[in-house]
Amino acid sequence: FITLEGGLSRAKRKELVKRFQQREFPVFLLSLKAGGVGLNLTAADYVILTDPWWNPAVEDQAADRAHRLGQHRPVTICRLIMKESIEEKILALHQHKKALGKELLAETDSSSLSFEELKALLEN
């Protein structure tokens, strides 16, 4: 396996991506933050997310990096979450944020949070 860490130079990062894309290494471990912008991994067959972020769009974008032009095989996206952990609460927050976003985009008057919903968000 190879790893991509935040302190790597642009040249080293490019080299690691190239080696993974050429299937020299079957596993590429990287954090969402270290992956950054513009990283496309079309040689990936699996994307395993182990540490959810508060912003679900960041995770969605990371998974989408394996679905770029040039990907011809199916890609499986997995989330590994420990039961009864903060990660479960973060995923519940993700679902709530996505639902709110859909309501706002639908331009309905029902997109406001109740006091109880706002309180629950702040307590989690």
N, C-alpha and C positions, 0 to 999 in steps of 0.2 A: 504494500500500500504506500501511498504518498500522502503528504499533508500540506495544506496551504495555510500559512499563518499570516497575521496582519503585518509583521515586520519584514516580509520578503520584498525584494526589489521587483520592479515591473518586469525586468528581463527574466528573473528566476520564476516568477509567477507564470509568465508566458510559456517558459520551457516546461513547467509542470503540467499546464493545461495541454500542451502539445503531446507530451508523453502519455497522458491519460487518453486523449482522443485517439492516439495510435494504438491503444490497448496494451501498452507496455506494462501498465499496472491495472489490476482489476478493481481496486478500491481507491477512492479519492476522498479523504477526510478533510472537511473544511467547515469553518464556522460561517454563519450567514453574514456576519459583519466583515470577516476577512474576504469572503467571496466578492463583495462589492458590486460595482456596476459593470456591466459588459462582459461578464463571465458566462460563456456558453459551453455546456458540456453535453453535446449531442451523442457522445459515446455512452452516456449513462443509461442503464437499464432500470436502476432503482434509485430513488431519492428517499433517504430516511431522515426525518426531522426528529431530533431528540430534545431540543430545548426551545420551547415556544417563545416567541416575542410578543410584546403587548400589541403590536400592530400586525394584524393578519395579512395585510398586503405584502409585507416583507417575506413571509413564508411562501405565499402564493407566487411571488416573483421568483424566489429561489427554485421552487418546483418547476416553474415555467422554463427555466434555463435549460432543462433537459429536453424540452419540446420545441426547440428551434428548428429552422430549416436545416435539413440534413439528417434529421433523426428519422430512421425508417423502422425501428422496432418499437413495440409498446414499452411504456415507462410506467413503473409501479411506484406510487407515492405512499409512504408509510409514516405514521407518527407514533413514536414510542412515548407513552405517558404513564407515569406512576400513579396508581390509584390513590385517591384521597390526598393529593398533593397540591401545591400551588399551581402546577402545570394544568391540572383539571380546571382550576378556577380561571386561569388565563384562557383556556379553550372555551369556557362558557362565556367569557367576556368577548372573545372573537365572534362567537355566534350572535351575541347581542349586537355587536358593532355592525356586523354584516346585515342583520335584520333592519337596524336603524338606517343604514345606507340605502337599502332597497326601498324603504318607506319614503325617505327623502327624495330619491330619484323618481318615485312614482308621483311626486307632487300632490300628496294627499294631506288633509288637515290632521290626520291621526298620528303624525310623526313625533309628537311631543312626549317626553318622558313623564311618567307620574312621579310624585314625591317618593313613593315606595321603591320604584325602579331606580331612581337616582341614588337613593340611600343604599340600596343593595349593591350598586356598582361601586360606591365609595367604600363600603365595608369589606368587599372582596379584595 
